[in-house]
Amino acid sequence: MNSALLPHLSTAHWEPVLTLSLIGAGVVGAFLGARFTSLYVPGNRLKQLFGILIVVMTAYKVYTLLGG
């Protein structure tokens, strides 16, 4: 859990319908994404895409930390 979230949990107002809808959409999206990926994306390509994502996100983080 994010440490910035913890202090706010005790005062948070939870909308049950919205919360359950978002959880449900996340579960369905994760299942369909995993199914689609396993059927149509080769393992080596997935590793390449994940590596590119890591490099891009690291570059962005360094850029923002240096005041860009």
PDB file with SEQRES, HELIX, SHEET and CRYST1 records, atoms N, CA, C and O in Angstrom:
SEQRES   1 A   68  MET ASN SER ALA LEU LEU PRO HIS LEU SER THR ALA HIS          
SEQRES   2 A   68  TRP GLU PRO VAL LEU THR LEU SER LEU ILE GLY ALA GLY          
SEQRES   3 A   68  VAL VAL GLY ALA PHE LEU GLY ALA ARG PHE THR SER LEU          
SEQRES   4 A   68  TYR VAL PRO GLY ASN ARG LEU LYS GLN LEU PHE GLY ILE          
SEQRES   5 A   68  LEU ILE VAL VAL MET THR ALA TYR LYS VAL TYR THR LEU          
SEQRES   6 A   68  LEU GLY GLY                                                  
HELIX    1 AA1 LEU A    6  THR A   11  5                                   6    
HELIX    2 AA2 PRO A   16  TYR A   40  1                                  25    
HELIX    3 AA3 GLY A   43  LEU A   65  1                                  23    
CRYST1    1.000    1.000    1.000  90.00  90.00  90.00 P 1           1          
ATOM      1  N   MET A   1       0.827  -1.195   0.000  1.00  0.00           N  
ATOM      2  CA  MET A   1       0.000   0.000   0.000  1.00  0.00           C  
ATOM      3  C   MET A   1       0.865   1.250   0.000  1.00  0.00           C  
ATOM      4  O   MET A   1       1.966   1.277   0.550  1.00  0.00           O  
ATOM      5  N   ASN A   2       0.350   2.242  -0.609  1.00  0.00           N  
ATOM      6  CA  ASN A   2       1.070   3.502  -0.672  1.00  0.00           C  
ATOM      7  C   ASN A   2       1.005   4.198   0.689  1.00  0.00           C  
ATOM      8  O   ASN A   2      -0.069   4.298   1.282  1.00  0.00           O  
ATOM      9  N   SER A   3       2.140   4.676   1.183  1.00  0.00           N  
ATOM     10  CA  SER A   3       2.168   5.315   2.498  1.00  0.00           C  
ATOM     11  C   SER A   3       1.382   6.624   2.529  1.00  0.00           C  
ATOM     12  O   SER A   3       0.984   7.065   3.607  1.00  0.00           O  
ATOM     13  N   ALA A   4       1.150   7.249   1.393  1.00  0.00           N  
ATOM     14  CA  ALA A   4       0.351   8.474   1.351  1.00  0.00           C  
ATOM     15  C   ALA A   4      -1.136   8.164   1.521  1.00  0.00           C  
ATOM     16  O   ALA A   4      -1.909   9.047   1.891  1.00  0.00           O  
ATOM     17  N   LEU A   5      -1.534   6.955   1.264  1.00  0.00           N  
ATOM     18  CA  LEU A   5      -2.930   6.561   1.384  1.00  0.00           C  
ATOM     19  C   LEU A   5      -3.312   6.235   2.830  1.00  0.00           C  
ATOM     20  O   LEU A   5      -4.433   6.520   3.251  1.00  0.00           O  
ATOM     21  N   LEU A   6      -2.411   5.655   3.572  1.00  0.00           N  
ATOM     22  CA  LEU A   6      -2.718   5.169   4.918  1.00  0.00           C  
ATOM     23  C   LEU A   6      -3.328   6.215   5.855  1.00  0.00           C  
ATOM     24  O   LEU A   6      -4.311   5.900   6.526  1.00  0.00           O  
ATOM     25  N   PRO A   7      -2.806   7.428   5.937  1.00  0.00           N  
ATOM     26  CA  PRO A   7      -3.407   8.398   6.868  1.00  0.00           C  
ATOM     27  C   PRO A   7      -4.840   8.785   6.518  1.00  0.00           C  
ATOM     28  O   PRO A   7      -5.571   9.270   7.382  1.00  0.00           O  
ATOM     29  N   HIS A   8      -5.245   8.585   5.293  1.00  0.00           N  
ATOM     30  CA  HIS A   8      -6.564   9.024   4.846  1.00  0.00           C  
ATOM     31  C   HIS A   8      -7.624   7.930   4.923  1.00  0.00           C  
ATOM     32  O   HIS A   8      -8.808   8.211   4.739  1.00  0.00           O  
ATOM     33  N   LEU A   9      -7.227   6.702   5.187  1.00  0.00           N  
ATOM     34  CA  LEU A   9      -8.198   5.611   5.193  1.00  0.00           C  
ATOM     35  C   LEU A   9      -9.265   5.773   6.273  1.00  0.00           C  
ATOM     36  O   LEU A   9     -10.422   5.418   6.051  1.00  0.00           O  
ATOM     37  N   SER A  10      -8.896   6.296   7.425  1.00  0.00           N  
ATOM     38  CA  SER A  10      -9.872   6.420   8.506  1.00  0.00           C  
ATOM     39  C   SER A  10     -10.924   7.486   8.224  1.00  0.00           C  
ATOM     40  O   SER A  10     -12.020   7.418   8.779  1.00  0.00           O  
ATOM     41  N   THR A  11     -10.625   8.462   7.383  1.00  0.00           N  
ATOM     42  CA  THR A  11     -11.581   9.530   7.076  1.00  0.00           C  
ATOM     43  C   THR A  11     -12.181   9.403   5.679  1.00  0.00           C  
ATOM     44  O   THR A  11     -12.947  10.265   5.247  1.00  0.00           O  
ATOM     45  N   ALA A  12     -11.834   8.334   4.977  1.00  0.00           N  
ATOM     46  CA  ALA A  12     -12.302   8.162   3.599  1.00  0.00           C  
ATOM     47  C   ALA A  12     -13.793   7.841   3.567  1.00  0.00           C  
ATOM     48  O   ALA A  12     -14.316   7.180   4.464  1.00  0.00           O  
ATOM     49  N   HIS A  13     -14.458   8.310   2.540  1.00  0.00           N  
ATOM     50  CA  HIS A  13     -15.865   7.989   2.300  1.00  0.00           C  
ATOM     51  C   HIS A  13     -15.911   7.015   1.129  1.00  0.00           C  
ATOM     52  O   HIS A  13     -15.509   7.352   0.015  1.00  0.00           O  
ATOM     53  N   TRP A  14     -16.398   5.816   1.385  1.00  0.00           N  
ATOM     54  CA  TRP A  14     -16.422   4.768   0.365  1.00  0.00           C  
ATOM     55  C   TRP A  14     -17.812   4.671  -0.256  1.00  0.00           C  
ATOM     56  O   TRP A  14     -18.807   4.542   0.458  1.00  0.00           O  
ATOM     57  N   GLU A  15     -17.879   4.732  -1.560  1.00  0.00           N  
ATOM     58  CA  GLU A  15     -19.121   4.506  -2.284  1.00  0.00           C  
ATOM     59  C   GLU A  15     -19.163   3.015  -2.629  1.00  0.00           C  
ATOM     60  O   GLU A  15     -18.415   2.577  -3.503  1.00  0.00           O  
ATOM     61  N   PRO A  16     -20.010   2.231  -1.973  1.00  0.00           N  
ATOM     62  CA  PRO A  16     -19.998   0.779  -2.185  1.00  0.00           C  
ATOM     63  C   PRO A  16     -20.218   0.361  -3.640  1.00  0.00           C  
ATOM     64  O   PRO A  16     -19.526  -0.528  -4.137  1.00  0.00           O  
ATOM     65  N   VAL A  17     -21.165   0.985  -4.320  1.00  0.00           N  
ATOM     66  CA  VAL A  17     -21.448   0.603  -5.707  1.00  0.00           C  
ATOM     67  C   VAL A  17     -20.254   0.907  -6.602  1.00  0.00           C  
ATOM     68  O   VAL A  17     -19.869   0.076  -7.424  1.00  0.00           O  
ATOM     69  N   LEU A  18     -19.668   2.085  -6.451  1.00  0.00           N  
ATOM     70  CA  LEU A  18     -18.506   2.459  -7.248  1.00  0.00           C  
ATOM     71  C   LEU A  18     -17.322   1.556  -6.924  1.00  0.00           C  
ATOM     72  O   LEU A  18     -16.620   1.101  -7.827  1.00  0.00           O  
ATOM     73  N   THR A  19     -17.100   1.298  -5.640  1.00  0.00           N  
ATOM     74  CA  THR A  19     -15.987   0.456  -5.223  1.00  0.00           C  
ATOM     75  C   THR A  19     -16.112  -0.941  -5.824  1.00  0.00           C  
ATOM     76  O   THR A  19     -15.156  -1.458  -6.402  1.00  0.00           O  
ATOM     77  N   LEU A  20     -17.293  -1.554  -5.687  1.00  0.00           N  
ATOM     78  CA  LEU A  20     -17.495  -2.896  -6.231  1.00  0.00           C  
ATOM     79  C   LEU A  20     -17.429  -2.909  -7.757  1.00  0.00           C  
ATOM     80  O   LEU A  20     -16.939  -3.869  -8.353  1.00  0.00           O  
ATOM     81  N   SER A  21     -17.921  -1.845  -8.385  1.00  0.00           N  
ATOM     82  CA  SER A  21     -17.850  -1.759  -9.851  1.00  0.00           C  
ATOM     83  C   SER A  21     -16.399  -1.701 -10.324  1.00  0.00           C  
ATOM     84  O   SER A  21     -16.025  -2.381 -11.279  1.00  0.00           O  
ATOM     85  N   LEU A  22     -15.590  -0.892  -9.656  1.00  0.00           N  
ATOM     86  CA  LEU A  22     -14.180  -0.781 -10.044  1.00  0.00           C  
ATOM     87  C   LEU A  22     -13.417  -2.078  -9.787  1.00  0.00           C  
ATOM     88  O   LEU A  22     -12.570  -2.474 -10.588  1.00  0.00           O  
ATOM     89  N   ILE A  23     -13.718  -2.737  -8.668  1.00  0.00           N  
ATOM     90  CA  ILE A  23     -13.074  -4.022  -8.385  1.00  0.00           C  
ATOM     91  C   ILE A  23     -13.479  -5.047  -9.445  1.00  0.00           C  
ATOM     92  O   ILE A  23     -12.634  -5.774  -9.968  1.00  0.00           O  
ATOM     93  N   GLY A  24     -14.761  -5.099  -9.754  1.00  0.00           N  
ATOM     94  CA  GLY A  24     -15.242  -6.042 -10.769  1.00  0.00           C  
ATOM     95  C   GLY A  24     -14.623  -5.782 -12.136  1.00  0.00           C  
ATOM     96  O   GLY A  24     -14.210  -6.715 -12.824  1.00  0.00           O  
ATOM     97  N   ALA A  25     -14.561  -4.510 -12.528  1.00  0.00           N  
ATOM     98  CA  ALA A  25     -13.954  -4.168 -13.819  1.00  0.00           C  
ATOM     99  C   ALA A  25     -12.470  -4.539 -13.828  1.00  0.00           C  
ATOM    100  O   ALA A  25     -11.948  -4.993 -14.846  1.00  0.00           O  
ATOM    101  N   GLY A  26     -11.796  -4.346 -12.702  1.00  0.00           N  
ATOM    102  CA  GLY A  26     -10.383  -4.707 -12.610  1.00  0.00           C  
ATOM    103  C   GLY A  26     -10.169  -6.202 -12.740  1.00  0.00           C  
ATOM    104  O   GLY A  26      -9.236  -6.643 -13.412  1.00  0.00           O  
ATOM    105  N   VAL A  27     -11.026  -6.985 -12.101  1.00  0.00           N  
ATOM    106  CA  VAL A  27     -10.914  -8.447 -12.177  1.00  0.00           C  
ATOM    107  C   VAL A  27     -11.156  -8.926 -13.608  1.00  0.00           C  
ATOM    108  O   VAL A  27     -10.385  -9.725 -14.139  1.00  0.00           O  
ATOM    109  N   VAL A  28     -12.227  -8.435 -14.228  1.00  0.00           N  
ATOM    110  CA  VAL A  28     -12.542  -8.835 -15.604  1.00  0.00           C  
ATOM    111  C   VAL A  28     -11.429  -8.388 -16.556  1.00  0.00           C  
ATOM    112  O   VAL A  28     -11.006  -9.153 -17.423  1.00  0.00           O  
ATOM    113  N   GLY A  29     -10.961  -7.156 -16.394  1.00  0.00           N  
ATOM    114  CA  GLY A  29      -9.889  -6.651 -17.257  1.00  0.00           C  
ATOM    115  C   GLY A  29      -8.600  -7.434 -17.094  1.00  0.00           C  
ATOM    116  O   GLY A  29      -7.918  -7.718 -18.079  1.00  0.00           O  
ATOM    117  N   ALA A  30      -8.258  -7.786 -15.866  1.00  0.00           N  
ATOM    118  CA  ALA A  30      -7.044  -8.567 -15.631  1.00  0.00           C  
ATOM    119  C   ALA A  30      -7.168  -9.953 -16.253  1.00  0.00           C  
ATOM    120  O   ALA A  30      -6.222 -10.444 -16.868  1.00  0.00           O  
ATOM    121  N   PHE A  31      -8.330 -10.586 -16.096  1.00  0.00           N  
ATOM    122  CA  PHE A  31      -8.534 -11.911 -16.672  1.00  0.00           C  
ATOM    123  C   PHE A  31      -8.456 -11.867 -18.194  1.00  0.00           C  
ATOM    124  O   PHE A  31      -7.746 -12.663 -18.808  1.00  0.00           O  
ATOM    125  N   LEU A  32      -9.195 -10.926 -18.806  1.00  0.00           N  
ATOM    126  CA  LEU A  32      -9.204 -10.842 -20.269  1.00  0.00           C  
ATOM    127  C   LEU A  32      -7.838 -10.444 -20.816  1.00  0.00           C  
ATOM    128  O   LEU A  32      -7.412 -10.957 -21.850  1.00  0.00           O  
ATOM    129  N   GLY A  33      -7.147  -9.531 -20.129  1.00  0.00           N  
ATOM    130  CA  GLY A  33      -5.814  -9.133 -20.566  1.00  0.00           C  
ATOM    131  C   GLY A  33      -4.834 -10.286 -20.509  1.00  0.00           C  
ATOM    132  O   GLY A  33      -4.039 -10.475 -21.430  1.00  0.00           O  
ATOM    133  N   ALA A  34      -4.884 -11.060 -19.435  1.00  0.00           N  
ATOM    134  CA  ALA A  34      -3.995 -12.216 -19.313  1.00  0.00           C  
ATOM    135  C   ALA A  34      -4.323 -13.264 -20.370  1.00  0.00           C  
ATOM    136  O   ALA A  34      -3.423 -13.862 -20.960  1.00  0.00           O  
ATOM    137  N   ARG A  35      -5.607 -13.484 -20.605  1.00  0.00           N  
ATOM    138  CA  ARG A  35      -6.031 -14.460 -21.626  1.00  0.00           C  
ATOM    139  C   ARG A  35      -5.589 -14.013 -23.012  1.00  0.00           C  
ATOM    140  O   ARG A  35      -5.021 -14.804 -23.765  1.00  0.00           O  
ATOM    141  N   PHE A  36      -5.842 -12.755 -23.355  1.00  0.00           N  
ATOM    142  CA  PHE A  36      -5.454 -12.220 -24.659  1.00  0.00           C  
ATOM    143  C   PHE A  36      -3.944 -12.309 -24.851  1.00  0.00           C  
ATOM    144  O   PHE A  36      -3.467 -12.717 -25.910  1.00  0.00           O  
ATOM    145  N   THR A  37      -3.199 -11.924 -23.820  1.00  0.00           N  
ATOM    146  CA  THR A  37      -1.744 -11.929 -23.904  1.00  0.00           C  
ATOM    147  C   THR A  37      -1.217 -13.338 -24.086  1.00  0.00           C  
ATOM    148  O   THR A  37      -0.323 -13.559 -24.904  1.00  0.00           O  
ATOM    149  N   SER A  38      -1.747 -14.291 -23.346  1.00  0.00           N  
ATOM    150  CA  SER A  38      -1.254 -15.664 -23.448  1.00  0.00           C  
ATOM    151  C   SER A  38      -1.563 -16.284 -24.801  1.00  0.00           C  
ATOM    152  O   SER A  38      -0.827 -17.153 -25.268  1.00  0.00           O  
ATOM    153  N   LEU A  39      -2.645 -15.847 -25.433  1.00  0.00           N  
ATOM    154  CA  LEU A  39      -3.022 -16.425 -26.725  1.00  0.00           C  
ATOM    155  C   LEU A  39      -2.335 -15.747 -27.913  1.00  0.00           C  
ATOM    156  O   LEU A  39      -2.001 -16.409 -28.895  1.00  0.00           O  
ATOM    157  N   TYR A  40      -2.124 -14.436 -27.825  1.00  0.00           N  
ATOM    158  CA  TYR A  40      -1.714 -13.695 -29.010  1.00  0.00           C  
ATOM    159  C   TYR A  40      -0.359 -13.005 -28.932  1.00  0.00           C  
ATOM    160  O   TYR A  40       0.114 -12.486 -29.943  1.00  0.00           O  
ATOM    161  N   VAL A  41       0.275 -12.984 -27.776  1.00  0.00           N  
ATOM    162  CA  VAL A  41       1.563 -12.309 -27.647  1.00  0.00           C  
ATOM    163  C   VAL A  41       2.616 -13.331 -27.232  1.00  0.00           C  
ATOM    164  O   VAL A  41       2.520 -13.906 -26.148  1.00  0.00           O  
ATOM    165  N   PRO A  42       3.627 -13.567 -28.085  1.00  0.00           N  
ATOM    166  CA  PRO A  42       4.676 -14.519 -27.727  1.00  0.00           C  
ATOM    167  C   PRO A  42       5.441 -14.067 -26.479  1.00  0.00           C  
ATOM    168  O   PRO A  42       5.582 -12.870 -26.227  1.00  0.00           O  
ATOM    169  N   GLY A  43       5.931 -15.034 -25.707  1.00  0.00           N  
ATOM    170  CA  GLY A  43       6.625 -14.742 -24.459  1.00  0.00           C  
ATOM    171  C   GLY A  43       7.817 -13.814 -24.628  1.00  0.00           C  
ATOM    172  O   GLY A  43       8.022 -12.914 -23.814  1.00  0.00           O  
ATOM    173  N   ASN A  44       8.610 -14.024 -25.682  1.00  0.00           N  
ATOM    174  CA  ASN A  44       9.781 -13.171 -25.908  1.00  0.00           C  
ATOM    175  C   ASN A  44       9.370 -11.733 -26.199  1.00  0.00           C  
ATOM    176  O   ASN A  44      10.025 -10.798 -25.737  1.00  0.00           O  
ATOM    177  N   ARG A  45       8.305 -11.548 -26.951  1.00  0.00           N  
ATOM    178  CA  ARG A  45       7.820 -10.200 -27.267  1.00  0.00           C  
ATOM    179  C   ARG A  45       7.326  -9.507 -25.993  1.00  0.00           C  
ATOM    180  O   ARG A  45       7.553  -8.312 -25.799  1.00  0.00           O  
ATOM    181  N   LEU A  46       6.657 -10.258 -25.140  1.00  0.00           N  
ATOM    182  CA  LEU A  46       6.170  -9.697 -23.890  1.00  0.00           C  
ATOM    183  C   LEU A  46       7.336  -9.244 -23.014  1.00  0.00           C  
ATOM    184  O   LEU A  46       7.262  -8.189 -22.385  1.00  0.00           O  
ATOM    185  N   LYS A  47       8.396 -10.021 -22.967  1.00  0.00           N  
ATOM    186  CA  LYS A  47       9.588  -9.637 -22.206  1.00  0.00           C  
ATOM    187  C   LYS A  47      10.209  -8.364 -22.780  1.00  0.00           C  
ATOM    188  O   LYS A  47      10.637  -7.487 -22.030  1.00  0.00           O  
ATOM    189  N   GLN A  48      10.257  -8.265 -24.108  1.00  0.00           N  
ATOM    190  CA  GLN A  48      10.797  -7.069 -24.746  1.00  0.00           C  
ATOM    191  C   GLN A  48       9.955  -5.842 -24.404  1.00  0.00           C  
ATOM    192  O   GLN A  48      10.496  -4.790 -24.062  1.00  0.00           O  
ATOM    193  N   LEU A  49       8.646  -5.975 -24.495  1.00  0.00           N  
ATOM    194  CA  LEU A  49       7.758  -4.850 -24.202  1.00  0.00           C  
ATOM    195  C   LEU A  49       7.870  -4.429 -22.736  1.00  0.00           C  
ATOM    196  O   LEU A  49       7.854  -3.237 -22.430  1.00  0.00           O  
ATOM    197  N   PHE A  50       7.983  -5.395 -21.838  1.00  0.00           N  
ATOM    198  CA  PHE A  50       8.135  -5.071 -20.430  1.00  0.00           C  
ATOM    199  C   PHE A  50       9.460  -4.361 -20.182  1.00  0.00           C  
ATOM    200  O   PHE A  50       9.517  -3.413 -19.398  1.00  0.00           O  
ATOM    201  N   GLY A  51      10.527  -4.809 -20.842  1.00  0.00           N  
ATOM    202  CA  GLY A  51      11.826  -4.153 -20.717  1.00  0.00           C  
ATOM    203  C   GLY A  51      11.784  -2.716 -21.211  1.00  0.00           C  
ATOM    204  O   GLY A  51      12.343  -1.820 -20.579  1.00  0.00           O  
ATOM    205  N   ILE A  52      11.122  -2.497 -22.340  1.00  0.00           N  
ATOM    206  CA  ILE A  52      10.980  -1.136 -22.878  1.00  0.00           C  
ATOM    207  C   ILE A  52      10.197  -0.265 -21.899  1.00  0.00           C  
ATOM    208  O   ILE A  52      10.563   0.885 -21.658  1.00  0.00           O  
ATOM    209  N   LEU A  53       9.126  -0.809 -21.338  1.00  0.00           N  
ATOM    210  CA  LEU A  53       8.338  -0.060 -20.364  1.00  0.00           C  
ATOM    211  C   LEU A  53       9.184   0.349 -19.162  1.00  0.00           C  
ATOM    212  O   LEU A  53       9.085   1.484 -18.695  1.00  0.00           O  
ATOM    213  N   ILE A  54      10.010  -0.559 -18.662  1.00  0.00           N  
ATOM    214  CA  ILE A  54      10.869  -0.258 -17.513  1.00  0.00           C  
ATOM    215  C   ILE A  54      11.851   0.861 -17.864  1.00  0.00           C  
ATOM    216  O   ILE A  54      12.049   1.778 -17.067  1.00  0.00           O  
ATOM    217  N   VAL A  55      12.465   0.796 -19.040  1.00  0.00           N  
ATOM    218  CA  VAL A  55      13.431   1.813 -19.460  1.00  0.00           C  
ATOM    219  C   VAL A  55      12.744   3.178 -19.603  1.00  0.00           C  
ATOM    220  O   VAL A  55      13.268   4.191 -19.138  1.00  0.00           O  
ATOM    221  N   VAL A  56      11.584   3.200 -20.239  1.00  0.00           N  
ATOM    222  CA  VAL A  56      10.864   4.463 -20.446  1.00  0.00           C  
ATOM    223  C   VAL A  56      10.438   5.068 -19.106  1.00  0.00           C  
ATOM    224  O   VAL A  56      10.600   6.269 -18.891  1.00  0.00           O  
ATOM    225  N   MET A  57       9.903   4.259 -18.221  1.00  0.00           N  
ATOM    226  CA  MET A  57       9.464   4.780 -16.922  1.00  0.00           C  
ATOM    227  C   MET A  57      10.643   5.255 -16.077  1.00  0.00           C  
ATOM    228  O   MET A  57      10.526   6.246 -15.357  1.00  0.00           O  
ATOM    229  N   THR A  58      11.771   4.563 -16.156  1.00  0.00           N  
ATOM    230  CA  THR A  58      12.962   4.991 -15.430  1.00  0.00           C  
ATOM    231  C   THR A  58      13.476   6.314 -15.976  1.00  0.00           C  
ATOM    232  O   THR A  58      13.845   7.205 -15.210  1.00  0.00           O  
ATOM    233  N   ALA A  59      13.501   6.444 -17.297  1.00  0.00           N  
ATOM    234  CA  ALA A  59      13.953   7.692 -17.911  1.00  0.00           C  
ATOM    235  C   ALA A  59      13.035   8.846 -17.510  1.00  0.00           C  
ATOM    236  O   ALA A  59      13.508   9.945 -17.222  1.00  0.00           O  
ATOM    237  N   TYR A  60      11.738   8.602 -17.490  1.00  0.00           N  
ATOM    238  CA  TYR A  60      10.787   9.636 -17.089  1.00  0.00           C  
ATOM    239  C   TYR A  60      11.013  10.047 -15.637  1.00  0.00           C  
ATOM    240  O   TYR A  60      11.000  11.234 -15.312  1.00  0.00           O  
ATOM    241  N   LYS A  61      11.217   9.067 -14.774  1.00  0.00           N  
ATOM    242  CA  LYS A  61      11.434   9.372 -13.356  1.00  0.00           C  
ATOM    243  C   LYS A  61      12.714  10.169 -13.157  1.00  0.00           C  
ATOM    244  O   LYS A  61      12.728  11.120 -12.375  1.00  0.00           O  
ATOM    245  N   VAL A  62      13.787   9.803 -13.847  1.00  0.00           N  
ATOM    246  CA  VAL A  62      15.050  10.563 -13.746  1.00  0.00           C  
ATOM    247  C   VAL A  62      14.837  11.977 -14.262  1.00  0.00           C  
ATOM    248  O   VAL A  62      15.318  12.935 -13.655  1.00  0.00           O  
ATOM    249  N   TYR A  63      14.122  12.120 -15.376  1.00  0.00           N  
ATOM    250  CA  TYR A  63      13.848  13.432 -15.950  1.00  0.00           C  
ATOM    251  C   TYR A  63      13.082  14.316 -14.971  1.00  0.00           C  
ATOM    252  O   TYR A  63      13.422  15.486 -14.797  1.00  0.00           O  
ATOM    253  N   THR A  64      12.046  13.765 -14.326  1.00  0.00           N  
ATOM    254  CA  THR A  64      11.263  14.571 -13.396  1.00  0.00           C  
ATOM    255  C   THR A  64      12.045  14.886 -12.112  1.00  0.00           C  
ATOM    256  O   THR A  64      11.863  15.952 -11.522  1.00  0.00           O  
ATOM    257  N   LEU A  65      12.893  13.984 -11.689  1.00  0.00           N  
ATOM    258  CA  LEU A  65      13.704  14.239 -10.484  1.00  0.00           C  
ATOM    259  C   LEU A  65      14.752  15.314 -10.711  1.00  0.00           C  
ATOM    260  O   LEU A  65      15.148  16.007  -9.774  1.00  0.00           O  
ATOM    261  N   LEU A  66      15.201  15.455 -11.952  1.00  0.00           N  
ATOM    262  CA  LEU A  66      16.222  16.465 -12.264  1.00  0.00           C  
ATOM    263  C   LEU A  66      15.588  17.812 -12.593  1.00  0.00           C  
ATOM    264  O   LEU A  66      16.281  18.745 -13.000  1.00  0.00           O  
ATOM    265  N   GLY A  67      14.295  17.913 -12.419  1.00  0.00           N  
ATOM    266  CA  GLY A  67      13.623  19.206 -12.583  1.00  0.00           C  
ATOM    267  C   GLY A  67      13.149  19.488 -13.984  1.00  0.00           C  
ATOM    268  O   GLY A  67      12.918  20.643 -14.341  1.00  0.00           O  
ATOM    269  N   GLY A  68      13.000  18.460 -14.780  1.00  0.00           N  
ATOM    270  CA  GLY A  68      12.583  18.650 -16.175  1.00  0.00           C  
ATOM    271  C   GLY A  68      11.138  18.899 -16.364  1.00  0.00           C  
ATOM    272  O   GLY A  68      10.685  19.072 -17.495  1.00  0.00           O  
TER     273      GLY A  68                                                      
END                                                                             
